[in-house]
Amino acid sequence: MDNPTELVSMNIIANSGDARSFAFAALEEAKKGNFEEADELMKKSNESATLAHKAQTELLFAEANGNKTDINVLLIHSQDHLMTSMLAAELIKELILLYKDKK
């Protein structure tokens, strides 16, 4: 991958995937009543999401500075990953709160 857009796209995909996986792992721990572990996993999810978002921001800054970004299926796929992982994390946070209230 010599194309910088491809590298950034893969960075977004990998970190978004990690964020989503950590969030769903947190939900599983919350279901078991392991709220400290769930909170730790959500912190890891947030850290991974932040890395993905920083990679996306690099593209935005490059574009703002006049460096046109090549739009391709990989970049679009990376944006889908980022958006769905962010939505999943937001919903999972709410579900964890519901599990906590139930205890």
Steps between C-alpha positions, in 0.01 A plus 500: 500500500689795369196725496476713818119493479508120510725504806275742683195298396650180640591685822139614533366151429734328746444743785125522440481122505689491828270765646192302401643173634592656834153653530324170436734326744406766755133425442560131563675582828215729602251219436697291751504785751874565456466877480862588582617280213228649276621851585860406421398351167301811415811710574695281256219540249519876535880498458472300178219723373715805572783354290259433214356849528850654497576313178179636348593849618833471316305459177280797582797725574678387183190582297466838672862572409432435132617138483215325320417160646444211263154363564485125458304205635756440774463854633121474490521165678720655769246775558224240534707317759565816696137611501360161598756448774425844644127431495548156655711648781240768574220246519708257704577774754126545547443125530772472762330776699175303483677188628655702782163644598353151501752379760 
